Amino acid sequence: MIKRDGHLTSLWQDTKQPYTTQPFAERDEWDVIVVGGGITGISTALRLQEAGKRCLIIEAENLCFGTTGGTTAHINTLLDTPYTTIAQNFGDDNARLVANAAKEAVENIKTNIRTYNINCGFSEADAYLFAQDNSQEKELEQILAATKAAGISAAFIDNIPVPISFTKAIRVKGQAKFQPLDYVMGLAEAYEKLGGAILQHCRVTGVENNELVEVETTQGIFKARDLIYATHIPPGVNLVHLRCLPYRSYAMAVLLSDRKYPEDLSYDMYDPYHYYRTQVVDGQPYLIAGGKDHRTGDAENTEQYLLQLEATIRKHFAVAEIKYKWSSQYYESSDGLPYIGSLPGQAEHIYVATGFGGNGITYSHVAAAILEKLILNDGSPYIPLFDPNRLKPVAGFKNFMKHNLTVVKDLVSGLFPADKLESLSGIAHGEGRIVDYEDDKVAIYKDEAGNIHALHSLCTHLKCEVQWNGAERSWDCPCHGARYDIDGNVLNGPADKGLEKR
Ligand SMILES: Cc1cc2nc3c(=O)[nH]c(=O)nc-3n(C[C@H](O)[C@H](O)[C@H](O)COP(=O)(O)OP(=O)(O)OC[C@H]3O[C@@H](n4cnc5c(N)ncnc54)[C@H](O)[C@@H]3O)c2cc1C
């Protein structure tokens, strides 16, 4: 089993062994350092290594520790931001460009699997989007028109692969699915065979953009001409943090007693929507269902979301056993497209890929293509479209700004006697809570043995107050999505420092 950024175990992490890296010769200077060993970091580094660059991947924990280890791995050109919204925000020509970028990304995944002979349970599939009332039907008609106008093959259809009642549905061709960790680790092997280097359990703690980019890490300083943050959200404080909102999404891998596993990909049209597909892992088919998304740090009781998802699945399917349940994090951009390119505020040589929403499997490969072009100094029509420095004053952006002004003052200092905290908190074993103590607030978790883990409650990124996530046993920041384990260690950026112990 590999480690992931949460307490719950995903189907993928449980069925995979940690990746063992190959030794590599140290260099005074690398061409490119890629920070982050998820699908974005590995697919981008492979592409650059193929293009002749000497790359080093630096991963704070283990490969696929982040959201890649908690994804559901639908490979889509039918994106979560509908082509209606993309066309409204960016125009019809750009909607076609986005669709092309997504199609090329899916082709790139297929080429990688073929070229490197990666055994990852890949199969092509259709996607079904179905409406269940009048207003959803209207929206579906608009989505169909915009999807076709963007150049994606789609049409109304009479049947859907899941046993859920619907009024209208469309089928979209050219989608796919796979076992994401088999794929990413297959890419990592190919990358190392091409001479690429990987350093696991090494956290990047600072970056100086001088003549070369100097990267400070927990294992010393590394230098490179170019640096890519493939960390899902970049660490530190940056404009992209004001333009990305963190969300949690929940997923389950389920055994069905009637063995009627739906082969294709299905989506309802609720907000948030539910998603369904099947993957065979080690000879066993699993229905993988997900949904119940909410803003990170917004839910008082995250376990309740798992219960709601389970109820939805049981309503529609003959459940024999819920084998795995987990949640994970994604980042929504303010205008519906990811931010891929130069990190705002940095003149050159520092790049980022973030804001993928629920389509990071596809967008990671869009990122790989764009970042390769930028670093090789080649042109691409995708570069301005996905540029992180774009500012789109679209509906909803005001709320993003308001949200980001909610920065709280750090009031805490000094140490708390554990017995005092104990009496103050009155919390159950396995529970976490923010507790008032005189003028301070303390993040307290009582473990199963009754030990108290007390932390400063303010996120080290921009001092928002963290919230308890009972399902994943983590402290989650509602402002920009930083997450910490019960001892304050960073699970997700943008924080690069842990919560201090009290
Ligand atoms: C429940 C759920 C289901 C999803 N399902 C789908 C789907 O079906 N299809 C789809 O396309 N997308 C889906 N997504 C989104 C998709 O999974 C993600 O966008 C994608 O996995 C992100 O990959 P990444 O490599 O960019 O980030 P990650 O996988 O999060 O990797 C980032 C890595 O960077 C490392 N890191 C962070 N900071 C540092 C540092 N300072 N130093 C060194 N390393 C660092 C982390 O440890 C981590 O391993 C889903 C998301 C969720 C939450």
The ligand as an SDF file (V2000), in Angstrom:
LIG
                    3D

 53 58  0  0  0  0  0  0  0  0999 V2000
  -12.3630   12.5470   -5.5680 C   0  0  0  0  0  0  0  0  0  0  0  0
  -11.7640   13.0990   -6.8360 C   0  0  0  0  0  0  0  0  0  0  0  0
  -12.0310   12.4530   -8.0360 C   0  0  0  0  0  0  0  0  0  0  0  0
  -11.4690   12.9280   -9.2110 C   0  0  0  0  0  0  0  0  0  0  0  0
  -11.7570   12.2690  -10.3740 N   0  0  0  0  0  0  0  0  0  0  0  0
  -11.2330   12.7130  -11.5230 C   0  0  0  0  0  0  0  0  0  0  0  0
  -11.5440   12.0500  -12.7400 C   0  0  0  0  0  0  0  0  0  0  0  0
  -12.3170   11.0900  -12.7510 O   0  0  0  0  0  0  0  0  0  0  0  0
  -10.9760   12.5120  -13.8840 N   0  0  0  0  0  0  0  0  0  0  0  0
  -10.1330   13.6000  -13.8830 C   0  0  0  0  0  0  0  0  0  0  0  0
   -9.6640   14.0000  -14.9480 O   0  0  0  0  0  0  0  0  0  0  0  0
   -9.8040   14.2280  -12.7350 N   0  0  0  0  0  0  0  0  0  0  0  0
  -10.3340   13.8190  -11.5660 C   0  0  0  0  0  0  0  0  0  0  0  0
  -10.0230   14.4540  -10.4100 N   0  0  0  0  0  0  0  0  0  0  0  0
   -8.9750   15.4870  -10.4330 C   0  0  0  0  0  0  0  0  0  0  0  0
   -7.5880   14.8580  -10.6230 C   0  0  0  0  0  0  0  0  0  0  0  0
   -7.5060   13.6450   -9.9030 O   0  0  0  0  0  0  0  0  0  0  0  0
   -6.4910   15.8150  -10.1510 C   0  0  0  0  0  0  0  0  0  0  0  0
   -6.6470   17.0380  -10.8350 O   0  0  0  0  0  0  0  0  0  0  0  0
   -5.0910   15.2820  -10.4300 C   0  0  0  0  0  0  0  0  0  0  0  0
   -4.9230   14.0050   -9.8450 O   0  0  0  0  0  0  0  0  0  0  0  0
   -4.0530   16.2580   -9.8990 C   0  0  0  0  0  0  0  0  0  0  0  0
   -2.7940   15.7140  -10.1370 O   0  0  0  0  0  0  0  0  0  0  0  0
   -1.4880   16.5650   -9.8040 P   0  0  0  0  0  0  0  0  0  0  0  0
   -0.3360   15.7360  -10.1770 O   0  0  0  0  0  0  0  0  0  0  0  0
   -1.6050   17.9190  -10.4130 O   0  0  0  0  0  0  0  0  0  0  0  0
   -1.5620   16.8000   -8.2310 O   0  0  0  0  0  0  0  0  0  0  0  0
   -1.3140   15.7360   -7.0490 P   0  0  0  0  0  0  0  0  0  0  0  0
   -1.6860   14.3740   -7.4410 O   0  0  0  0  0  0  0  0  0  0  0  0
   -1.9830   16.3220   -5.8530 O   0  0  0  0  0  0  0  0  0  0  0  0
    0.2550   15.7450   -6.8760 O   0  0  0  0  0  0  0  0  0  0  0  0
    0.9490   16.8370   -6.3090 C   0  0  0  0  0  0  0  0  0  0  0  0
    2.1760   16.2750   -5.5950 C   0  0  0  0  0  0  0  0  0  0  0  0
    2.9980   17.3660   -5.2010 O   0  0  0  0  0  0  0  0  0  0  0  0
    3.6090   17.0320   -3.9760 C   0  0  0  0  0  0  0  0  0  0  0  0
    4.0310   18.2770   -3.3200 N   0  0  0  0  0  0  0  0  0  0  0  0
    3.2350   19.2740   -2.8430 C   0  0  0  0  0  0  0  0  0  0  0  0
    3.9840   20.2510   -2.3040 N   0  0  0  0  0  0  0  0  0  0  0  0
    5.2820   19.8720   -2.4410 C   0  0  0  0  0  0  0  0  0  0  0  0
    6.5380   20.4570   -2.0780 C   0  0  0  0  0  0  0  0  0  0  0  0
    6.6000   21.6440   -1.4670 N   0  0  0  0  0  0  0  0  0  0  0  0
    7.6850   19.7870   -2.3690 N   0  0  0  0  0  0  0  0  0  0  0  0
    7.6460   18.5930   -3.0220 C   0  0  0  0  0  0  0  0  0  0  0  0
    6.4780   17.9860   -3.3880 N   0  0  0  0  0  0  0  0  0  0  0  0
    5.3260   18.6240   -3.0950 C   0  0  0  0  0  0  0  0  0  0  0  0
    2.5070   16.3000   -3.2120 C   0  0  0  0  0  0  0  0  0  0  0  0
    3.0330   15.4760   -2.1700 O   0  0  0  0  0  0  0  0  0  0  0  0
    1.8210   15.5140   -4.3150 C   0  0  0  0  0  0  0  0  0  0  0  0
    2.2880   14.1880   -4.4100 O   0  0  0  0  0  0  0  0  0  0  0  0
  -10.6060   14.0510   -9.2130 C   0  0  0  0  0  0  0  0  0  0  0  0
  -10.3480   14.7140   -8.0190 C   0  0  0  0  0  0  0  0  0  0  0  0
  -10.9320   14.2670   -6.8380 C   0  0  0  0  0  0  0  0  0  0  0  0
  -10.6720   15.0110   -5.5760 C   0  0  0  0  0  0  0  0  0  0  0  0
  1  2  1  0
  2  3  1  0
  2 52  2  0
  3  4  2  0
  4  5  1  0
  4 50  1  0
  5  6  2  0
  6  7  1  0
  6 13  1  0
  7  8  2  0
  7  9  1  0
  9 10  1  0
 10 11  2  0
 10 12  1  0
 12 13  2  0
 13 14  1  0
 14 15  1  0
 14 50  1  0
 15 16  1  0
 16 17  1  0
 16 18  1  0
 18 19  1  0
 18 20  1  0
 20 21  1  0
 20 22  1  0
 22 23  1  0
 23 24  1  0
 24 25  2  0
 24 26  1  0
 24 27  1  0
 27 28  1  0
 28 29  2  0
 28 30  1  0
 28 31  1  0
 31 32  1  0
 32 33  1  0
 33 34  1  0
 33 48  1  0
 34 35  1  0
 35 36  1  0
 35 46  1  0
 36 37  1  0
 36 45  1  0
 37 38  2  0
 38 39  1  0
 39 40  1  0
 39 45  2  0
 40 41  1  0
 40 42  2  0
 42 43  1  0
 43 44  2  0
 44 45  1  0
 46 47  1  0
 46 48  1  0
 48 49  1  0
 50 51  2  0
 51 52  1  0
 52 53  1  0
M  END
$$$$
